[in-house]
Amino acid sequence: MEIKSSDNLVQGTGLHSEFAKDAWLRGFTLVEIIIVIVIISIAAAMVVPMMSSADDIQLRSAANKLAADIEYAKSMAISRGQRYTVVFDETAESYQIEDSNSVIIDHPVRKDLYIEQFGGTSRLSKVEISDADFDGADSVTFDSIGCPDNGGTVTLTAGDNTIDVNVEAVTGYISTSN
C-alpha cells in the first residue's frame, strides 16, 4: 500500500494513513476467524450427507426400476396370454425378461434386448443384486393371469444400504421394503 503524504490518505481507500496502516498490520480478529469457521462448518455439514446419500438414491432408483420391470413382465403375461419370466444373475449383477420360449424379449423403449445391468459403468453403478430367491430359484415366472409360479425376494444393496423387492406368491403383488 502506498501512503500519500500530501493529504494523509491511503491511495484508493479514502482512509487516513495511520488507521489503515494499523488495521492492515493487525490481521483478523478472533470474531472474524470464528465467523469464517462457523460458515465453513455449516457448509461441510450440508455437503457430507449429500455425498453419502448417493448410495441410497441409486438403491431406491434401482428398486423402483426392478419393481416396475417385474410388473411389466406380469402385464406382458396377462396381455399376451403366455408365461413371462424375470431371470436374475447375481454374479453379473443383471436380470432379463424372457418369453415362454426362454427368448429374451425386446425392451419396449430402447428396442434392444431386455437385459438390465447394475454395477460397472451403468447409472446404477453402486447397486448390486446380493440375493434373488424365489423358493430356491433365481427367477420368477408369471402365468397368463398374472400369478407367479412362486413368491420371493430380490435383495439389492449399495454400500451399507439394503432394499428388498418382494413378489407375493398368490397375487403377484410387488412391493419394496428396507
C-alpha positions, 0 to 999 in steps of 0.5 A: 500500500502506498501512503500519500503524504500530501493529504494523509490518505491511503491511495484508493481507500479514502482512509487516513494513513495511520488507521489503515496502516494499523488495521492492515498490520493487525490481521483478523480478529478472533470474531472474524476467524470464528465467523469464517469457521462457523460458515465453513462448518455449516457448509461441510455439514450440508455437503457430507450427507449429500455425498453419502446419500448417493448410495441410497438414491441409486438403491431406491432408483434401482428398486423402483426400476426392478419393481416396475420391470417385474410388473411389466413382465406380469402385464406382458403375461396377462396381455399376451396370454403366455408365461413371462419370466424375470431371470436374475444373475447375481454374479453379473449383477443383471436380470432379463425378461424372457418369453415362454420360449426362454427368448429374451424379449425386446425392451419396449423403449430402447428396442434392444434386448431386455437385459438390465445391468447394475454395477460397472459403468451403468447409472446404477453403478453402486447397486448390486443384486446380493440375493434373488430367491424365489423358493430356491430359484433365481427367477420368477415366472408369471402365468397368463393371469398374472400369478407367479409360479412362486413368491420371493425376494430380490435383495439389492444393496449399495454400500451399507444400504439394503432394499428388498423387492418382494413378489407375493406368491398368490397375487403377484403383488410387488412391493419394496421394503428396507 
